[in-house]
Amino acid sequence: MQGTHETAGDARNADILIEINGEHFHRDQARISVFDSGFILGDGVWEGLRVERGTVLFLERHLERLFEGMKTLDFQPDFTREDLARRLYRLLAANGMDDGVHVRLMVSRGVKATPYQDPRMTITPPTVVIIPEYKAALPEVVEQGVRLYTVYVRRGYSDVQDPSLNTHSKLNCIGACIQAAKAGADEALMLDPHGFVATCNSTHFFIVRRGELWTSTGDYCLDGITREKVLMMGRELGMTVRETNFTLTDVYNAEEAFVTGTFAGLVPVTEVDGRVIGEPGGEKPVVRRLQAHYREVVARYIDGPGRGHPRG
């Protein structure tokens, strides 16, 4: 397998329209400048979004995180959250898309006068690229789960590169992914600078330990939106939920483990570093309960706050 983002592909994606700065282009004609900050330096922020029943899920939180990232990096956008929401829905309508869609929304600092890191060399407003694709997680991955490998690449301190920022600069996660793949695993489990479990290279990590739901403190990982929903769901279901430091000993001896993300939702973890999590071939009652409840949370959103989104 290739982790939680593995997909079977979809022939419809050959003819999708992609937005660049408010204009729509066939995917074969979608281009950005070689002087763009995102291409030259990885100077940008992004969001991954899912679309179900004509609704971009949890769009308000995604846009909040995107705009916080832009403010932190001192971008000067010439658009509002409402503008981006309208543009997202206009692009989906132009593609005739309303379900089973994954969107990558990317914003770079803009085009530079010359290839150099100084933001003052930027001569345009931020570049916005929106790529919608028909993509769904493989059912067998969501059902059977993934295997993780603990890598040497750490999630670092915020004064080096803030792990809470969803930037285009993902080399630490890419390095982690490479190491896990070379070890024959599906995804990487990453530790924080103190040796506690932090997160995975592209998903968030949870364990069920002594009947409680545990995840990291969040100090060394992205402010995950699906992670946030799982914490909320655990409390709704009456579980003891802990955002806490824990070690690989806790992981290896957990009753259950799973990862979360916008693309695949909740996916079980079957092995970490060759150790089977829980009883071999055993049931995963907490994971299955949370997976079912997540579908209820999604339905509540679509029938509630999601109805208020601008549609073009």
Secondary structure, DSSP 8 states (H G I E B T S, - for coil): ---TT-----GGGGG-EEEETTEEEEGGG----TTBHHHHH--EEEEEEEEETTEETTHHHHHHHHHHHHHHTT---SS-HHHHHHHHHHHHHHHT--SSEEEEEEEES-BBSSS-S-GGGB-SS-EEEEEEEE----HHHHHH-EEEEE-S-----HHHH-TTS-BS--HHHHHHHHHHHHTT-SEEEEE-TTSSEEEESSSEEEEEETTEEEE--STTS---HHHHHHHHHHHHTT--EEE----HHHHHT-SEEEEEETTTEEEEEEEETTEESSSTT---HHHHHHHHHHHHHHHHHHHTGGGGS---
